[in-house]
Amino acid sequence: MVAKIRQQRIAERIREEVSEMLLGQLTDPRVAGITVTDVTVDRELAYATIFVSSFDGSDRKEDILDGLESARGFIRYQLTRRIDLRSFPQLRFKWDFTPERAERMDKLMDALALEEKQNQESKSKDVSS
C-alpha cells in the first residue's frame, strides 16, 4: 500500500500525461475533443480510473469510451515509459457526468434568478399601482 500523498501524486501525473497524449499522440477520431477530468488510483496501485468528459456532452459517450478502450494498451505502454513505477496500474475509463450536471445546475440557477427578478418586478408594479 502507498501513502495517500503518493497516491494523489501518481494520479495527478497520470492525468497530466494522458491529457498530453490526447492532444498529440492519439489520432483516433473517436477520442477527439475529450478532456481528462480526474484520475483516481487505488491504494494498492492495481487500478487507475481515468474520468473523461467531452464538450459534446454524453451524446458521444459510448463512442469515446470504445475509442479509449481500444487505445488502452497503447496509453498504458506510453505511461509506463513516462512514469517510473515498479508495477503500473491497469487502466479503467469512466464517463464523468459532472460537467453536464454543473451546466444543468447553472441553467436551473439562472431560471430561478430570472423568476425571482420577475416576481420582484411584478411586486413593485403592484405596490406602485
Secondary structure, 3 states (H helix, E strand, C coil): CCCHHHHHHHHHHHHHHHHHHHHHCCCCHHHCCEEEEEEEECCCCCEEEEEEEECCHHHHHHHHHHHHHHHHHHHHHHHHHHCCCCCCCEEEEEECCHHHHHHHHHHHHHHHHHHHHHHHHHHHHHHHC
